[in-house]
Amino acid sequence: MYEDMFIHLQKIIRTMLPDNTEKMEEAAYMLRAISNGTRLQVIATLSEKEELSVSQLQEQLNCEQSLLSHHLTDMRAKGVLNCRREGKNCYYSLKNKQIIQILNCINSCNCN
């Protein structure tokens, strides 16, 4: 009787693990993609504005252009940001608005 129940539980757990593992891996990937103060500032700034150019972001964040461009390029490659080109300017926006929830969670934890 207990052996049958144990086997049944193992089957249930095996069917759940791939979904949970995949979701956890996606979450870990996204957290690694944004785990930097400058990147969190970019997300916070873009959460208030729909879209900003690199120069507008640079002005608001008071950050070196080369460093900011590196972060923006990497965040775009990892699926955090969208990029739209207009002439010589690149305009960035958040690809997935749910990332703002992560930022809100960080802000609500009262981290010092």
Secondary structure, DSSP 8 states (H G I E B T S, - for coil): -HHHHHHHHHHHHHHHHHHHHHHHHHHHHHHHHH-SHHHHHHHHHHHHSS-EEHHHHHHHHT--HHHHHHHHHHHHHTTSEEEEEETTEEEEEES-TTHHHHHHHHHHTT--
